[in-house]
């Protein structure tokens, strides 16, 4: 399995990896320093999808350039190519060169301005690896021409084979393929590429770093070296040191897996499409062979009928062909059976993977709720203290007051985004509980008009923000009572009203409640852009959102695609129905019907006693 993962990692690295150009960088200004950072060294330095350098080291040196006023032209190259370009005069300096005091021939090191910890990663199949001394007789991977490679070469025992690779990404891919038993690299860099290849468990690392290297600038040892090193040493004070720490914290605070890897998914899709095309071609060829064999059999049968008395040999040929056909049918039947078994096993694996994914997301959602609650609480406390203590002190300074108001607006945005994230987590947890049968249904006898009033109050703030939008509520008298969880009915109505308000920039939203034979009907109608009929069924599925140009016109029309799915689960639980129709003139109309009889305690049976709710 690890070898298959390795080959997949190498394939995706070839298709979608960071392969910087080998051309010598050219400055954009006459007085700009031409500098190079090591490529494929995420999160320190690499290239984005547009081919531009990015990473925490790129951001640090961009900040340094802005502070000192020294223009830089930053490019990324493999370390070996960077050193060659430096020796040949194609660039002025190599930045972020990690070393243990060794100076490459013909070059000169500047003063160190940071340190870098290097860790040892080894295959989990190896036992007893506690330091570099335990690698005797094993293959150890390093990045070619890097400082850690030079330092490790002096510390490993005799008999350890050092295997160089051009970049850290190629090094990790080779390790997963089994080309080396262990490798050395900065922990953040190796963990990034191991996480992309799902290899973190296959390659643990030692708890303590095996090397602590100095980070310096590297220049060509010539007459210009002192001037370039002095220029690069400008501004390396304590404030710049703190700036570097802040940049590192910001980058390392992100998830190991970056944004959704669309190019990797595209490459995998192309591979799967190729397999499907190959199967279709094979099936077409098989059908052609069957048709040819059938045609040949019919021809022989016709000839046998005409010459049955004079050509006895044709009977033998026909028998031979019959046996051949039976043999082929048996073979093909067996092959089809094998294919069916393979498909069944694949479906079972996909089902287990989906269950694992659902359990993982539910667990992560639970873990996020506690820190999210703390963040929201502290954000509100900061905003209140800011309004109470800071704003009154700035009344005499209009400029400072304007900046303070912008800060206050940002705090309010943080509150709103925290509330939105909290609703998203709660929606997913509710949906997970309903699907798993662990939702608590606190069913009591309720009046529908009370739930309608609470739902309208809940979206009042959203209505106030829409200056060109009106909300009309029509509730028929003498509505029959329902026996159900009032919170769940309010949740359904709030979701439908919130969607209608969100997708309707102007016009009106109407909530109508009326009695129908045997139940109660709730209708939410808006004058928004509407929903295509082809999407009426799809929108009630999980994570489904409409992305058509004619149905997403408002900038706040965002969400996770869980609201309508939760509504359908709740309505289905109580034996009701939910559907969408086109509006009278334009827009959409959502109709929820809940039966009165099915909502009685006797009709629910076991539902009358709520299940024990899982601990949040």
C-alpha positions as CSV (number, residue, x, y, z in Angstrom):
1,X,0.0,0.0,0.0
2,X,2.8,2.4,0.8
3,X,4.4,1.7,-2.6
4,X,1.1,2.5,-4.3
5,X,0.8,5.7,-2.4
6,X,4.4,6.6,-3.4
7,X,3.8,6.0,-7.1
8,X,0.6,8.1,-6.8
9,X,2.5,10.9,-5.1
10,X,5.3,10.8,-7.7
11,X,2.6,10.9,-10.5
12,X,0.8,13.9,-9.0
13,X,4.1,15.6,-8.3
14,X,5.0,15.2,-12.0
15,X,1.6,16.5,-13.1
16,X,0.9,19.2,-10.6
17,X,4.1,19.7,-8.5
18,X,6.2,22.8,-8.1
19,X,8.7,22.6,-11.0
20,X,10.5,25.9,-11.2
21,X,12.1,27.0,-14.4
22,X,15.8,26.6,-14.7
23,X,16.4,29.9,-16.4
24,X,18.6,32.5,-14.7
25,X,16.4,35.1,-13.1
26,X,16.5,38.6,-14.6
27,X,15.9,41.7,-12.4
28,X,13.1,44.0,-13.2
29,X,15.0,47.1,-12.1
30,X,18.6,48.1,-12.8
31,X,19.4,48.5,-9.1
32,X,17.5,45.4,-7.8
33,X,19.3,42.6,-6.1
34,X,18.8,39.3,-7.9
35,X,18.2,36.7,-5.1
36,X,17.0,33.1,-5.1
37,X,15.2,31.0,-2.6
38,X,15.1,27.2,-2.7
39,X,12.1,25.9,-4.6
40,X,9.6,23.2,-3.6
41,X,10.2,23.9,0.0
42,X,6.6,24.6,1.2
43,X,5.8,26.5,3.4
44,X,9.1,28.4,3.3
45,X,9.4,29.0,-0.4
46,X,7.7,27.5,-3.5
47,X,5.5,28.7,-6.4
48,X,1.8,29.2,-6.6
49,X,-0.5,28.1,-9.4
50,X,0.4,31.2,-11.4
51,X,4.1,30.5,-11.1
52,X,4.9,33.3,-8.7
53,X,7.1,32.7,-5.6
54,X,5.3,32.5,-2.3
55,X,5.8,31.2,1.2
56,X,6.9,32.6,4.6
57,X,10.4,33.3,3.4
58,X,9.2,35.2,0.4
59,X,6.9,37.2,2.6
60,X,9.7,38.0,5.0
61,X,12.1,39.3,2.4
62,X,9.3,41.3,0.7
63,X,8.7,42.9,4.1
64,X,12.5,43.5,4.5
65,X,12.6,45.1,1.0
66,X,9.7,47.5,1.9
67,X,11.3,48.5,5.2
68,X,14.8,49.0,3.9
69,X,13.9,50.4,0.5
70,X,16.3,47.9,-1.2
71,X,14.5,46.4,-4.3
72,X,14.7,42.7,-4.6
73,X,13.9,40.4,-7.6
74,X,13.0,37.0,-5.9
75,X,13.1,33.7,-7.8
76,X,13.0,30.1,-6.8
77,X,15.4,27.3,-8.0
78,X,16.6,23.9,-6.7
79,X,19.5,24.5,-4.3
80,X,22.0,22.9,-6.7
81,X,20.9,25.1,-9.6
82,X,20.9,28.1,-7.3
83,X,24.5,27.6,-6.3
84,X,25.6,27.1,-9.9
85,X,23.8,30.3,-11.0
86,X,25.5,32.1,-8.1
87,X,29.0,30.9,-9.1
88,X,28.3,31.9,-12.7
89,X,27.2,35.4,-11.8
90,X,23.6,34.9,-12.9
91,X,22.3,36.0,-9.5
92,X,23.6,38.2,-6.6
93,X,22.7,36.0,-3.6
94,X,21.1,32.9,-2.3
95,X,18.8,33.7,0.7
96,X,17.7,31.4,3.6
97,X,20.8,29.1,3.2
98,X,20.8,26.8,6.2
99,X,24.3,25.6,7.3
100,X,26.4,24.4,10.1
101,X,29.4,26.6,9.3
102,X,30.4,25.0,6.1
103,X,31.0,27.3,3.2
104,X,30.5,26.0,-0.4
105,X,33.6,26.5,-2.6
106,X,33.9,29.9,-4.2
107,X,31.2,31.4,-2.1
108,X,30.9,33.5,1.1
109,X,28.5,33.4,4.0
110,X,26.9,36.4,5.7
111,X,26.0,36.8,9.3
112,X,23.3,34.4,10.5
113,X,19.9,36.0,11.1
114,X,17.8,32.9,12.1
115,X,18.1,29.2,13.0
116,X,16.5,26.2,11.4
117,X,15.7,22.8,13.1
118,X,16.2,19.7,10.9
119,X,14.4,16.5,11.9
120,X,15.0,12.8,11.0
121,X,12.1,11.0,9.4
122,X,12.3,7.2,9.1
123,X,10.1,4.4,7.8
124,X,7.8,2.9,10.5
125,X,9.1,-0.5,9.4
126,X,12.4,0.3,11.1
127,X,12.8,-0.3,14.8
128,X,15.2,1.3,17.3
129,X,16.0,4.5,15.4
130,X,16.9,7.0,18.0
131,X,19.6,9.1,16.3
132,X,21.7,9.5,13.2
133,X,24.1,6.8,14.6
134,X,21.4,4.2,14.2
135,X,21.4,4.6,10.4
136,X,24.5,2.5,9.7
137,X,24.0,0.5,6.5
138,X,20.8,2.3,5.5
139,X,20.0,4.7,2.7
140,X,19.4,8.3,3.9
141,X,17.8,10.8,1.6
142,X,18.9,14.5,1.5
143,X,18.3,17.6,-0.6
144,X,21.3,18.0,-3.0
145,X,23.8,20.8,-2.3
146,X,21.8,21.9,0.8
147,X,23.4,22.8,4.1
148,X,21.7,20.0,6.0
149,X,23.2,17.5,3.5
150,X,26.7,18.9,4.2
151,X,26.1,18.8,8.0
152,X,24.6,15.3,8.0
153,X,27.5,13.9,5.9
154,X,29.8,14.6,8.8
155,X,27.6,13.0,11.5
156,X,26.3,9.8,10.0
157,X,28.2,6.6,10.7
158,X,30.4,4.8,8.2
159,X,28.3,2.7,5.8
160,X,25.3,5.1,5.6
161,X,24.5,5.8,2.0
162,X,23.5,9.4,1.3
163,X,21.1,9.7,-1.6
164,X,20.6,13.3,-3.0
165,X,17.4,14.6,-4.5
166,X,16.8,18.0,-6.2
167,X,14.0,19.3,-4.0
168,X,12.3,18.4,-0.7
169,X,9.1,17.4,-2.6
170,X,11.1,14.9,-4.7
171,X,12.8,13.7,-1.5
172,X,9.5,12.9,0.2
173,X,8.1,11.3,-3.0
174,X,11.1,9.0,-3.2
175,X,10.9,8.1,0.5
176,X,7.3,7.0,0.0
177,X,8.3,4.9,-3.0
178,X,10.8,3.1,-0.7
179,X,14.0,4.4,-2.4
180,X,15.4,5.5,0.9
181,X,14.9,4.2,4.5
182,X,15.0,7.6,6.1
183,X,15.5,11.3,5.2
184,X,16.4,14.6,6.9
185,X,14.4,17.8,6.3
186,X,12.8,20.6,8.3
187,X,9.8,19.3,10.1
188,X,7.3,21.8,8.6
189,X,8.5,21.1,5.0
190,X,8.4,17.3,5.3
191,X,5.1,17.3,7.1
192,X,3.5,19.4,4.4
193,X,4.4,17.0,1.6
194,X,3.8,13.8,3.7
195,X,0.3,15.1,4.5
196,X,-0.4,15.6,0.8
197,X,0.6,12.0,0.0
198,X,-1.2,10.6,3.1
199,X,2.2,9.4,4.4
200,X,2.4,11.0,7.9
201,X,1.8,7.6,9.6
202,X,4.3,5.8,7.3
203,X,7.2,8.1,8.2
204,X,7.3,9.2,11.9
205,X,10.1,11.5,13.1
206,X,12.3,11.8,16.1
207,X,10.9,14.0,18.8
208,X,14.0,16.1,19.0
209,X,15.8,17.7,16.0
210,X,19.0,16.1,14.8
211,X,20.5,19.4,13.6
212,X,20.1,23.0,14.4
213,X,21.5,25.1,11.5
214,X,22.2,28.7,11.1
215,X,20.4,30.7,8.3
216,X,22.4,33.2,6.4
217,X,22.7,34.8,3.0
218,X,25.2,33.3,0.5
219,X,27.1,35.4,-2.0
220,X,29.9,34.9,-4.5
221,X,33.4,35.4,-3.0
222,X,34.5,38.4,-5.0
223,X,35.0,42.1,-4.6
224,X,31.3,42.8,-4.4
225,X,30.6,40.3,-1.6
226,X,31.1,42.8,1.3
227,X,28.8,45.3,-0.3
228,X,26.0,42.8,-1.0
229,X,26.3,41.2,2.5
230,X,26.2,44.6,4.1
231,X,23.1,45.5,2.1
232,X,21.3,42.3,3.1
233,X,22.3,42.8,6.7
234,X,20.4,46.2,6.8
235,X,17.4,46.3,9.0
236,X,18.1,42.9,10.7
237,X,17.2,44.3,14.1
238,X,15.0,43.0,16.9
239,X,11.9,44.5,15.2
240,X,12.7,42.6,12.0
241,X,13.2,39.4,14.1
242,X,9.8,39.9,15.7
243,X,8.3,40.4,12.2
244,X,9.8,37.1,11.1
245,X,8.3,35.3,14.0
246,X,4.9,36.8,13.3
247,X,5.1,35.7,9.6
248,X,6.1,32.2,10.7
249,X,3.3,31.9,13.2
250,X,0.8,33.1,10.6
251,X,2.0,30.5,8.0
252,X,2.3,27.6,10.4
253,X,-1.1,28.4,11.9
254,X,-2.6,27.2,8.6
255,X,-3.7,23.6,8.0
256,X,-1.1,21.1,6.7
257,X,-3.3,20.5,3.7
258,X,-3.7,23.7,1.8
259,X,-6.6,24.7,-0.4
260,X,-8.4,22.0,-2.2
261,X,-5.9,20.6,-4.7
262,X,-8.0,21.0,-7.8
263,X,-5.1,20.1,-10.2
264,X,-4.4,16.9,-8.3
265,X,-8.1,16.0,-8.4
266,X,-8.1,16.8,-12.1
267,X,-5.2,14.5,-12.8
268,X,-6.9,11.7,-10.8
269,X,-10.1,12.3,-12.8
270,X,-8.2,12.0,-16.1
271,X,-6.7,8.7,-14.9
272,X,-10.2,7.4,-13.9
273,X,-11.6,8.6,-17.3
274,X,-8.8,6.8,-19.1
275,X,-9.7,3.6,-17.3
276,X,-13.4,4.0,-18.1
277,X,-12.6,4.6,-21.8
278,X,-10.3,1.5,-21.8
279,X,-13.1,-0.7,-20.3
280,X,-15.6,0.7,-22.9
281,X,-13.2,-0.1,-25.8
282,X,-12.6,-3.6,-24.4
283,X,-16.4,-4.2,-24.1
284,X,-17.0,-2.9,-27.7
285,X,-14.3,-5.2,-29.0
286,X,-15.8,-8.1,-27.1
287,X,-19.2,-7.4,-28.6
288,X,-17.6,-7.3,-32.1
289,X,-16.0,-10.7,-31.5
290,X,-19.3,-12.2,-30.3
291,X,-21.1,-10.8,-33.4
292,X,-18.4,-12.2,-35.7
293,X,-18.5,-15.6,-34.0
294,X,-22.3,-15.7,-34.3
295,X,-22.2,-14.7,-38.0
296,X,-19.7,-17.4,-38.7
297,X,-21.9,-20.0,-36.9
298,X,-25.0,-19.0,-38.9
299,X,-23.0,-19.3,-42.1
300,X,-21.8,-22.8,-41.2
301,X,-25.3,-23.9,-40.1
302,X,-26.7,-22.8,-43.5
303,X,-24.0,-24.6,-45.4
304,X,-24.6,-27.7,-43.3
305,X,-28.3,-27.7,-44.2
306,X,-27.5,-27.6,-47.9
307,X,-24.7,-30.2,-47.9
308,X,-25.5,-32.4,-44.9
309,X,-25.4,-35.6,-47.0
310,X,-22.4,-34.8,-49.1
311,X,-20.1,-33.0,-46.7
312,X,-19.9,-34.9,-43.5
313,X,-16.8,-32.9,-42.5
314,X,-18.9,-29.8,-42.1
315,X,-20.5,-31.5,-39.0
316,X,-17.1,-31.9,-37.4
317,X,-16.3,-28.3,-38.1
318,X,-19.6,-27.2,-36.6
319,X,-19.0,-29.3,-33.5
320,X,-15.6,-27.7,-33.1
321,X,-17.0,-24.2,-33.5
322,X,-19.7,-25.0,-30.9
323,X,-17.1,-26.2,-28.4
324,X,-15.1,-23.1,-29.0
325,X,-18.1,-20.9,-28.5
326,X,-19.0,-22.6,-25.3
327,X,-15.4,-22.3,-24.1
328,X,-15.4,-18.6,-24.8
329,X,-18.8,-18.1,-23.1
330,X,-17.5,-19.8,-20.0
331,X,-14.4,-17.7,-20.0
332,X,-16.3,-14.5,-20.5
333,X,-18.9,-15.4,-17.8
334,X,-16.1,-16.0,-15.4
335,X,-14.5,-12.7,-16.3
336,X,-17.8,-10.9,-15.8
337,X,-18.2,-12.6,-12.4
338,X,-14.7,-11.4,-11.4
339,X,-15.5,-7.9,-12.5
340,X,-18.8,-7.9,-10.5
341,X,-16.9,-9.1,-7.4
342,X,-14.3,-6.3,-7.8
343,X,-17.1,-3.7,-8.2
344,X,-18.7,-5.0,-5.0
345,X,-15.5,-4.8,-3.1
346,X,-14.9,-1.3,-4.4
347,X,-18.4,-0.2,-3.3
348,X,-17.8,-1.6,0.1
349,X,-14.5,0.3,0.4
350,X,-16.2,3.5,-0.7
351,X,-19.0,2.9,1.9
352,X,-16.4,2.5,4.7
353,X,-14.5,5.6,3.5
354,X,-17.8,7.6,3.5
355,X,-18.6,6.4,7.1
356,X,-15.0,7.3,8.2
357,X,-15.3,10.7,6.6
358,X,-18.6,11.4,8.3
359,X,-17.3,10.3,11.7
360,X,-14.2,12.4,11.2
361,X,-16.1,15.6,10.2
362,X,-18.5,15.1,13.2
363,X,-15.5,14.7,15.6
364,X,-13.8,17.8,14.1
365,X,-17.0,19.8,14.4
366,X,-17.3,18.8,18.1
367,X,-13.7,19.8,18.7
368,X,-14.2,23.2,17.0
369,X,-17.1,24.2,19.1
370,X,-15.2,24.9,22.4
371,X,-12.5,27.1,20.9
372,X,-15.0,28.8,18.7
373,X,-17.2,29.6,21.7
374,X,-14.2,31.1,23.4
375,X,-13.2,33.2,20.4
376,X,-16.7,34.5,20.0
377,X,-16.9,35.4,23.7
378,X,-13.6,37.2,23.8
379,X,-14.4,39.0,20.6
380,X,-17.6,40.3,22.1
381,X,-15.8,41.3,25.3
382,X,-13.1,43.2,23.3
383,X,-15.8,45.0,21.3
384,X,-17.7,46.0,24.4
385,X,-14.5,47.2,26.2
386,X,-13.4,49.0,23.1
387,X,-16.8,50.9,22.8
388,X,-16.8,51.6,26.5
389,X,-13.2,52.5,27.2
390,X,-11.4,53.5,24.0
391,X,-14.0,55.4,21.8
392,X,-14.8,58.0,24.5
393,X,-11.1,58.9,24.8
394,X,-10.8,59.6,21.1
395,X,-13.5,62.2,20.7
396,X,-11.0,65.0,20.4
397,X,-9.0,63.3,17.7
398,X,-11.1,62.8,14.5
399,X,-8.4,60.8,12.7
400,X,-7.9,58.4,15.6
401,X,-11.6,58.1,16.1
402,X,-12.0,57.1,12.4
403,X,-9.4,54.4,12.8
404,X,-11.1,53.3,16.0
405,X,-14.4,53.0,14.2
406,X,-12.8,50.9,11.5
407,X,-11.4,48.6,14.2
408,X,-14.9,48.4,15.8
409,X,-16.4,47.5,12.4
410,X,-13.7,44.8,12.0
411,X,-14.7,43.4,15.4
412,X,-18.3,43.3,14.4
413,X,-17.4,41.4,11.3
414,X,-15.5,38.9,13.5
415,X,-18.6,38.5,15.6
416,X,-20.8,37.9,12.5
417,X,-18.3,35.5,10.9
418,X,-18.0,33.6,14.3
419,X,-21.8,33.3,14.4
420,X,-21.9,32.1,10.8
421,X,-19.3,29.4,11.5
422,X,-21.1,28.4,14.7
423,X,-24.3,28.0,12.7
424,X,-22.5,25.9,10.1
425,X,-21.0,23.6,12.8
426,X,-24.4,23.2,14.5
427,X,-26.1,22.5,11.1
428,X,-23.6,19.8,10.4
429,X,-23.9,18.2,13.9
430,X,-27.7,18.3,13.6
431,X,-27.5,16.6,10.2
432,X,-25.1,14.0,11.5
433,X,-27.3,13.2,14.5
434,X,-30.4,12.8,12.4
435,X,-28.7,10.5,9.9
436,X,-27.1,8.5,12.7
437,X,-30.5,8.2,14.6
438,X,-29.1,10.0,17.7
439,X,-31.1,13.2,17.5
440,X,-33.2,14.1,20.5
441,X,-36.8,14.9,19.5
442,X,-38.5,16.8,22.4
443,X,-42.0,16.4,21.1
444,X,-44.7,18.4,22.9
445,X,-48.1,19.8,21.8
446,X,-47.4,23.2,20.1
447,X,-49.3,25.9,18.4
448,X,-47.9,26.5,14.8
449,X,-48.5,30.3,15.1
450,X,-46.1,30.5,18.1
451,X,-43.3,28.9,16.1
452,X,-44.0,31.2,13.2
453,X,-43.7,34.2,15.5
454,X,-40.4,33.0,16.9
455,X,-39.0,32.3,13.5
456,X,-39.9,35.8,12.2
457,X,-38.3,37.4,15.3
458,X,-35.1,35.3,14.6
459,X,-34.7,36.8,11.1
460,X,-35.7,40.3,12.0
461,X,-32.1,41.5,11.9
462,X,-31.7,40.0,8.5
463,X,-34.8,41.8,7.3
464,X,-33.6,45.1,8.8
465,X,-30.5,45.0,6.6
466,X,-32.5,44.7,3.4
467,X,-33.7,48.2,2.7
468,X,-35.6,47.3,-0.5
469,X,-37.2,44.1,0.9
470,X,-40.4,43.5,2.8
471,X,-41.4,40.5,4.9
472,X,-45.2,39.7,5.0
473,X,-46.6,37.1,7.5
474,X,-50.0,35.6,7.0
475,X,-51.3,33.2,9.6
476,X,-54.8,31.7,9.3
477,X,-56.9,31.5,12.5
478,X,-57.8,28.3,14.3
479,X,-54.8,26.3,13.2
480,X,-54.8,22.7,14.6
481,X,-52.0,22.0,17.2
482,X,-49.1,19.8,16.3
483,X,-47.2,17.3,18.4
484,X,-43.5,17.8,17.6
485,X,-40.3,19.4,18.7
486,X,-40.9,23.2,18.5
487,X,-37.2,23.9,18.1
488,X,-37.1,21.7,15.0
489,X,-40.1,23.4,13.4
490,X,-38.6,26.8,14.1
491,X,-35.3,25.6,12.6
492,X,-37.1,24.6,9.4
493,X,-38.9,28.0,9.1
494,X,-35.8,30.0,10.0
495,X,-33.8,28.1,7.3
496,X,-36.4,28.7,4.6
497,X,-36.9,32.4,5.6
498,X,-33.1,33.0,5.8
499,X,-32.6,31.5,2.3
500,X,-35.4,33.6,0.8
501,X,-34.1,36.8,2.4
502,X,-30.5,36.0,1.3
503,X,-31.4,35.3,-2.4
504,X,-33.9,38.2,-2.8
505,X,-32.1,41.6,-3.2
506,X,-35.4,43.5,-3.5
507,X,-39.1,42.9,-3.5
508,X,-40.8,40.8,-0.9
509,X,-40.8,37.5,1.1
510,X,-44.1,36.1,2.2
511,X,-44.7,33.5,4.9
512,X,-48.2,32.0,4.8
513,X,-49.5,29.4,7.4
514,X,-52.9,27.7,6.8
515,X,-54.8,24.6,7.7
516,X,-55.2,21.8,5.2
517,X,-57.2,18.6,5.4
518,X,-55.3,16.5,8.0
519,X,-52.5,18.9,8.6
520,X,-50.8,22.3,8.4
521,X,-49.2,23.9,5.4
522,X,-46.3,26.5,5.7
523,X,-45.5,28.4,2.5
524,X,-42.4,30.6,2.0
525,X,-42.5,32.7,-1.2
526,X,-39.9,35.1,-2.5
527,X,-39.4,37.4,-5.6
528,X,-35.8,36.4,-6.1
529,X,-34.2,35.0,-9.3
530,X,-35.8,31.6,-8.8
531,X,-34.5,28.0,-9.1
532,X,-34.4,26.0,-12.4
533,X,-36.8,23.1,-12.4
534,X,-33.9,20.7,-13.1
535,X,-32.5,21.6,-9.7
536,X,-35.7,21.2,-7.6
537,X,-34.7,17.7,-6.3
538,X,-30.9,18.3,-6.1
539,X,-31.1,21.3,-3.7
540,X,-32.3,19.0,-0.9
541,X,-29.1,17.0,-0.9
542,X,-26.1,17.6,1.4
543,X,-23.6,20.2,0.3
544,X,-25.6,21.2,-2.8
545,X,-25.5,24.9,-3.7
546,X,-26.8,26.6,-6.8
547,X,-24.0,28.3,-8.8
548,X,-25.9,29.3,-11.9
549,X,-25.6,32.9,-12.9
550,X,-29.3,33.5,-12.9
551,X,-29.8,32.1,-9.4
552,X,-26.9,33.7,-7.4
553,X,-27.1,37.5,-7.8
554,X,-26.5,38.7,-4.2
555,X,-23.1,39.0,-2.7
556,X,-24.2,37.5,0.6
557,X,-25.6,34.4,-1.0
558,X,-23.2,32.0,0.6
559,X,-23.6,28.8,2.6
560,X,-22.5,25.2,3.0
561,X,-25.5,23.6,1.4
562,X,-26.8,22.0,4.6
563,X,-29.9,24.1,5.5
564,X,-32.4,22.5,3.0
565,X,-31.0,19.0,3.7
566,X,-31.6,19.5,7.4
567,X,-35.2,20.8,6.7
568,X,-35.9,17.7,4.6
569,X,-34.6,15.3,7.3
570,X,-36.8,17.0,10.0
571,X,-39.9,17.1,7.8
572,X,-39.4,13.5,6.7
573,X,-39.0,12.4,10.4
574,X,-42.5,13.7,11.2
575,X,-44.0,12.2,8.1
576,X,-44.5,15.4,6.2
577,X,-43.3,16.7,2.8
578,X,-41.2,19.6,1.5
579,X,-41.0,20.7,-2.1
580,X,-40.2,23.7,-4.2
581,X,-42.2,25.3,-7.0
582,X,-41.9,28.3,-9.3
583,X,-43.3,31.5,-8.0
584,X,-46.4,33.1,-9.6
585,X,-44.4,35.8,-11.4
586,X,-40.8,35.0,-10.5
587,X,-38.9,33.7,-7.6
588,X,-39.4,30.4,-5.7
589,X,-42.0,28.9,-3.4
590,X,-41.1,26.4,-0.7
591,X,-44.0,24.4,0.7
592,X,-43.9,22.4,3.9
593,X,-46.8,20.2,4.9
594,X,-47.0,18.4,8.3
595,X,-49.8,15.9,9.0
596,X,-51.7,16.4,12.2
597,X,-52.5,12.7,12.7
598,X,-48.9,11.6,12.1
599,X,-47.7,14.2,14.7
600,X,-49.7,12.6,17.6
601,X,-47.7,10.7,20.3
602,X,-49.5,7.4,19.4
603,X,-48.5,7.7,15.8
604,X,-44.8,8.2,16.7
605,X,-44.6,5.1,18.9
606,X,-41.0,4.9,20.0
607,X,-40.5,8.6,19.0
608,X,-42.5,9.6,22.2
609,X,-39.4,8.8,24.3
610,X,-36.4,10.9,23.0
611,X,-33.2,9.2,22.4
612,X,-30.2,10.2,24.6
613,X,-28.5,13.1,22.9
614,X,-24.8,12.7,22.2
615,X,-22.6,15.0,24.2
616,X,-21.5,18.1,22.3
